[in-house]
Amino acid sequence: MAKILNAAAKADARVHAFILVMRHVGLRISDTTALAVSAVQDNKIRLHQAKTGEYVFVPIPYEVVKALRALPQFKMKYTFWRRGWESNSGLCKIAPL
């Protein structure tokens, strides 16, 4: 894991934050890509459970909060996904790990 985090940190801040979210929250790549900016609240991420239809709050370490807050948001809806990206190809172009 240390090698992955080091490579991501050297590549791009978004990739590093992306890896941290997946590691600490346990989201799939597609769910992490579609993580709404509004879902990150203080030291928690708000997620919708499809099975129950309810929202849950997943606590995240300060390291993840710090990485997410450092990202330029550009008043976008999503934390990682950008218009024009096909699936996750945008992240792949940033950091071919």
N, C-alpha and C positions, 0 to 999 in steps of 0.2 A: 504494500500500500504506500509505503514511503516513496518508492520510485515513481509511482503514478502521481502522487501529490507534488513531488518535486518537478516532474516534467510539466504538469499542468500549470504550476506557479510560474515557470519560466516562459510558457507559451502565451498565456493571456489570463487576465484576472477573471474573466467570465468562465473560462474553462475550469479554473481552480475552484471557484464558487460552485459551479455545476457539480464537480466531483464531490465536494464537501456535502452538498445537499443530498446527493444520492447516497453517500456513505452514512450520514447521520439520520436521515429521514426514512430511507429505504424505498424511495420512489423509483419507478421504472424510468428508463431514459425518456420515453414519450411524455410521461407525466411531469418529469423535471423540466423538460423543454417547454411545456405548456403552463408552468407555474406562474400564476398571476402575481403581479407586483403587490396587489392588495392582500394576497394570502399570507404575506410575511408581516406578522404583528408582534412587535416587541421581540421577545425571545421564543416565539412560537410560530409554527406554520399551520394555517387553517386549511384543512382538507375536507372534501366532501366524500362521504362513503356511499358508493352506488348501492350497495346491498341494503343498508338501513335508511338511506336518504337523509342522514344526519351529518352534521359537521363535527369534526374532531380537531383538537389542537394538539400538535406534536411539538414538544419542547425541543429546542435546538441549542447546541453549545454556543457560547459567545464567539468562538472562532468562526462559526458559520454566519452568525448575525453580522459580524464585522466584515466578512467577505462580501455578503450581499449588499450591505450599506455602502461599500466602496464602489459598487458598480454604477456606471452612468445609466440612468433610467430613461432619459429622453421623453418622459411623460408617456411611456408606452404601457400597454396593458399587460404584457408578459415580461418576466424577468430575463429570460434567455432567448426566446424565439423572436426572430425579426422577419418582417414582411419580405417576401421574395425567396426565403429559404425553403427548399424542398425537404420536408421531414427534418432530420438532424444534420443535413449536409453542411449547414453553415458552421456548426461547431467543428465538424470534421475538417473544414477548410482552415479553421483557426489553429487547430492543434492536432495534427495527424500523429496520435500517440501510438 
